[in-house]
Amino acid sequence: MSARDQILRKIEPLEPVNHPGDFKGASIDFDFRASLEVVGARIMTKEELEIVFPGRRRYDKTLDGLSLAEVEVLEIDGEFVVAENGAIWLTEEAMPHRVAPFICQHLVINVKKIVPNMHAAYEELKKPNSSFGLFLAGPSKTADIEQSLVIGAHGARSLTVVIHP
């Protein structure tokens, strides 16, 4: 008998696990504010935003990606925020350039809609309205250099979310 066969004979079969069920219709109540804060975003009102970033402006699609490197504060619109994990769905139409959320120093995203979980988010995505989109959760962060957390290493240093009623 080969070593492989000996090893395989020692493996005990696992007990079957039942599927947890359908989450699509579940009414799970997530605290979207806590989810956003966990990923490093801050939530502000329109009034607070005027105080913190008075000089912000929107940039149109005439700018190329490299011109956006000089942008200190970029304000764009998100389609919706996912309450369970703080991810915001962004489409190409809302950005001056695809690189915009990653090349600016501070990112401000306005959202009007909150969905409870990723199941609901993917239902929203079944209504295609863009050729390009992405989920963004919080400012850029990495901890792969000596296990030290660095904010803004690969993108925006801060993310501010404004929830509009």
HUHU-V726428 format. One record per residue. N is the residue number from 1. RES is the residue in three letters. PHI is phi in degrees with one decimal (* if undefined). PSI is psi in whole degrees, 0 to 359 (none if undefined). OMEGA is omega in radians with two decimals (999 if undefined). Layout:
n->N res->RES phi->PHI psi->PSI omega->OMEGA
n->N res->RES phi->PHI psi->PSI omega->OMEGA
//
This chain:
n->1 res->MET phi->* psi->136 omega->-3.10
n->2 res->SER phi->-76.9 psi->163 omega->3.10
n->3 res->ALA phi->-61.7 psi->323 omega->3.11
n->4 res->ARG phi->-60.7 psi->311 omega->-3.14
n->5 res->ASP phi->-62.8 psi->323 omega->3.11
n->6 res->GLN phi->-63.4 psi->317 omega->3.13
n->7 res->ILE phi->-64.8 psi->313 omega->-3.11
n->8 res->LEU phi->-63.6 psi->328 omega->3.12
n->9 res->ARG phi->-67.8 psi->332 omega->-3.11
n->10 res->LYS phi->-80.8 psi->347 omega->-3.12
n->11 res->ILE phi->-77.3 psi->126 omega->3.11
n->12 res->GLU phi->-91.1 psi->140 omega->3.13
n->13 res->PRO phi->-66.7 psi->146 omega->3.12
n->14 res->LEU phi->-83.2 psi->151 omega->3.06
n->15 res->GLU phi->-71.1 psi->140 omega->3.11
n->16 res->PRO phi->-64.4 psi->144 omega->-3.14
n->17 res->VAL phi->-113.2 psi->130 omega->3.12
n->18 res->ASN phi->-72.6 psi->144 omega->3.08
n->19 res->HIS phi->-64.2 psi->139 omega->-3.08
n->20 res->PRO phi->-67.7 psi->345 omega->3.10
n->21 res->GLY phi->113.3 psi->185 omega->-3.09
n->22 res->ASP phi->-89.6 psi->119 omega->-3.14
n->23 res->PHE phi->-94.0 psi->351 omega->-3.03
n->24 res->LYS phi->-58.3 psi->320 omega->-3.11
n->25 res->GLY phi->-95.0 psi->2 omega->-3.08
n->26 res->ALA phi->-69.1 psi->143 omega->3.11
n->27 res->SER phi->-103.8 psi->69 omega->3.13
n->28 res->ILE phi->-82.8 psi->126 omega->-3.08
n->29 res->ASP phi->-97.5 psi->106 omega->3.12
n->30 res->PHE phi->-102.0 psi->148 omega->3.06
n->31 res->ASP phi->-87.1 psi->97 omega->-3.06
n->32 res->PHE phi->-64.9 psi->330 omega->3.11
n->33 res->ARG phi->-65.3 psi->317 omega->3.11
n->34 res->ALA phi->-65.7 psi->320 omega->3.13
n->35 res->SER phi->-62.6 psi->318 omega->3.12
n->36 res->LEU phi->-65.9 psi->319 omega->3.14
n->37 res->GLU phi->-66.5 psi->325 omega->3.12
n->38 res->VAL phi->-62.1 psi->323 omega->-3.13
n->39 res->VAL phi->-85.9 psi->5 omega->3.04
n->40 res->GLY phi->95.3 psi->9 omega->3.12
n->41 res->ALA phi->-90.5 psi->159 omega->3.02
n->42 res->ARG phi->-120.3 psi->151 omega->-3.10
n->43 res->ILE phi->-112.2 psi->133 omega->-3.13
n->44 res->MET phi->-136.0 psi->162 omega->2.97
n->45 res->THR phi->-87.2 psi->169 omega->3.09
n->46 res->LYS phi->-60.0 psi->323 omega->-3.12
n->47 res->GLU phi->-67.1 psi->316 omega->3.10
n->48 res->GLU phi->-63.3 psi->323 omega->3.14
n->49 res->LEU phi->-61.7 psi->320 omega->3.13
n->50 res->GLU phi->-62.8 psi->327 omega->-3.14
n->51 res->ILE phi->-77.2 psi->316 omega->-3.07
n->52 res->VAL phi->-75.5 psi->318 omega->-3.11
n->53 res->PHE phi->-126.3 psi->69 omega->-3.08
n->54 res->PRO phi->-68.0 psi->334 omega->-3.06
n->55 res->GLY phi->-95.6 psi->11 omega->-3.08
n->56 res->ARG phi->-70.7 psi->155 omega->3.05
n->57 res->ARG phi->-151.4 psi->163 omega->3.10
n->58 res->ARG phi->-88.5 psi->147 omega->-3.12
n->59 res->TYR phi->-115.0 psi->139 omega->-3.09
n->60 res->ASP phi->-90.5 psi->177 omega->-3.03
n->61 res->LYS phi->-75.8 psi->2 omega->3.13
n->62 res->THR phi->-77.0 psi->341 omega->3.13
n->63 res->LEU phi->-77.4 psi->141 omega->3.02
n->64 res->ASP phi->-86.7 psi->170 omega->-3.07
n->65 res->GLY phi->-58.3 psi->320 omega->-3.11
n->66 res->LEU phi->-68.8 psi->328 omega->3.09
n->67 res->SER phi->-63.5 psi->331 omega->-3.14
n->68 res->LEU phi->-71.1 psi->347 omega->3.13
n->69 res->ALA phi->-62.9 psi->337 omega->-3.14
n->70 res->GLU phi->-88.0 psi->356 omega->-3.09
n->71 res->VAL phi->-77.0 psi->123 omega->3.12
n->72 res->GLU phi->-80.5 psi->309 omega->-3.12
n->73 res->VAL phi->-127.1 psi->124 omega->3.11
n->74 res->LEU phi->-115.2 psi->130 omega->3.10
n->75 res->GLU phi->-114.0 psi->124 omega->3.12
n->76 res->ILE phi->-135.7 psi->172 omega->3.12
n->77 res->ASP phi->-106.9 psi->135 omega->3.03
n->78 res->GLY phi->-99.8 psi->155 omega->3.12
n->79 res->GLU phi->-73.5 psi->312 omega->3.14
n->80 res->PHE phi->-163.8 psi->162 omega->3.07
n->81 res->VAL phi->-113.6 psi->142 omega->3.12
n->82 res->VAL phi->-94.5 psi->118 omega->-3.04
n->83 res->ALA phi->-63.4 psi->325 omega->-3.04
n->84 res->GLU phi->-70.0 psi->333 omega->-3.07
n->85 res->ASN phi->-135.8 psi->0 omega->3.10
n->86 res->GLY phi->76.1 psi->10 omega->3.13
n->87 res->ALA phi->-76.4 psi->141 omega->3.14
n->88 res->ILE phi->-116.0 psi->131 omega->3.12
n->89 res->TRP phi->-85.6 psi->122 omega->3.12
n->90 res->LEU phi->-115.0 psi->141 omega->3.08
n->91 res->THR phi->-116.0 psi->161 omega->-3.12
n->92 res->GLU phi->-59.2 psi->326 omega->-3.11
n->93 res->GLU phi->-64.3 psi->334 omega->-3.11
n->94 res->ALA phi->-86.7 psi->352 omega->-3.06
n->95 res->MET phi->-113.1 psi->144 omega->3.05
n->96 res->PRO phi->-66.1 psi->334 omega->3.14
n->97 res->HIS phi->-160.9 psi->153 omega->-3.12
n->98 res->ARG phi->-59.8 psi->332 omega->-3.11
n->99 res->VAL phi->-82.1 psi->351 omega->-3.01
n->100 res->ALA phi->-51.1 psi->311 omega->-3.09
n->101 res->PRO phi->-68.1 psi->347 omega->-3.05
n->102 res->PHE phi->-105.2 psi->342 omega->-3.02
n->103 res->ILE phi->-103.4 psi->341 omega->3.12
n->104 res->CYS phi->-76.3 psi->165 omega->3.14
n->105 res->GLN phi->-80.9 psi->316 omega->-3.11
n->106 res->HIS phi->-131.9 psi->132 omega->-3.08
n->107 res->LEU phi->-114.1 psi->131 omega->3.07
n->108 res->VAL phi->-117.2 psi->125 omega->3.14
n->109 res->ILE phi->-122.2 psi->126 omega->3.06
n->110 res->ASN phi->-93.5 psi->130 omega->3.07
n->111 res->VAL phi->-132.4 psi->147 omega->3.14
n->112 res->LYS phi->-112.7 psi->343 omega->-3.02
n->113 res->LYS phi->-124.7 psi->141 omega->3.08
n->114 res->ILE phi->-122.8 psi->127 omega->3.04
n->115 res->VAL phi->-109.6 psi->150 omega->-3.00
n->116 res->PRO phi->-71.5 psi->322 omega->-3.03
n->117 res->ASN phi->-151.9 psi->178 omega->-3.10
n->118 res->MET phi->-67.2 psi->333 omega->3.08
n->119 res->HIS phi->-61.7 psi->314 omega->3.11
n->120 res->ALA phi->-67.0 psi->324 omega->3.12
n->121 res->ALA phi->-61.9 psi->316 omega->-3.14
n->122 res->TYR phi->-68.9 psi->332 omega->3.02
n->123 res->GLU phi->-65.1 psi->321 omega->3.09
n->124 res->GLU phi->-62.5 psi->324 omega->-3.09
n->125 res->LEU phi->-74.4 psi->350 omega->3.09
n->126 res->LYS phi->-73.6 psi->350 omega->3.08
n->127 res->LYS phi->-101.8 psi->80 omega->-3.00
n->128 res->PRO phi->-62.2 psi->132 omega->3.12
n->129 res->ASN phi->-137.8 psi->11 omega->-3.10
n->130 res->SER phi->-157.1 psi->153 omega->3.08
n->131 res->SER phi->-86.2 psi->347 omega->-3.12
n->132 res->PHE phi->-146.8 psi->139 omega->3.07
n->133 res->GLY phi->-158.8 psi->164 omega->3.13
n->134 res->LEU phi->-155.4 psi->154 omega->3.00
n->135 res->PHE phi->-93.9 psi->129 omega->3.10
n->136 res->LEU phi->-120.9 psi->130 omega->-3.14
n->137 res->ALA phi->-127.0 psi->102 omega->3.06
n->138 res->GLY phi->78.8 psi->176 omega->3.07
n->139 res->PRO phi->-72.7 psi->170 omega->3.10
n->140 res->SER phi->-62.8 psi->137 omega->3.08
n->141 res->LYS phi->-153.2 psi->147 omega->3.10
n->142 res->THR phi->-148.6 psi->153 omega->3.08
n->143 res->ALA phi->-136.9 psi->26 omega->-3.08
n->144 res->ASP phi->-87.6 psi->356 omega->3.09
n->145 res->ILE phi->-102.3 psi->106 omega->-3.14
n->146 res->GLU phi->54.2 psi->28 omega->3.11
n->147 res->GLN phi->57.1 psi->29 omega->3.09
n->148 res->SER phi->-103.8 psi->129 omega->-3.14
n->149 res->LEU phi->-73.0 psi->126 omega->3.11
n->150 res->VAL phi->-121.7 psi->123 omega->3.11
n->151 res->ILE phi->-95.9 psi->133 omega->3.08
n->152 res->GLY phi->85.9 psi->14 omega->-3.10
n->153 res->ALA phi->-69.6 psi->324 omega->-3.04
n->154 res->HIS phi->-123.7 psi->18 omega->-3.09
n->155 res->GLY phi->175.1 psi->206 omega->-3.08
n->156 res->ALA phi->-57.4 psi->140 omega->3.13
n->157 res->ARG phi->-80.8 psi->339 omega->3.10
n->158 res->SER phi->-147.0 psi->152 omega->3.04
n->159 res->LEU phi->-128.4 psi->125 omega->3.09
n->160 res->THR phi->-116.8 psi->130 omega->-3.12
n->161 res->VAL phi->-112.9 psi->131 omega->3.07
n->162 res->VAL phi->-114.3 psi->117 omega->3.11
n->163 res->ILE phi->-91.5 psi->118 omega->3.11
n->164 res->HIS phi->-98.2 psi->133 omega->-3.14
n->165 res->PRO phi->-68.5 psi->none omega->999
//
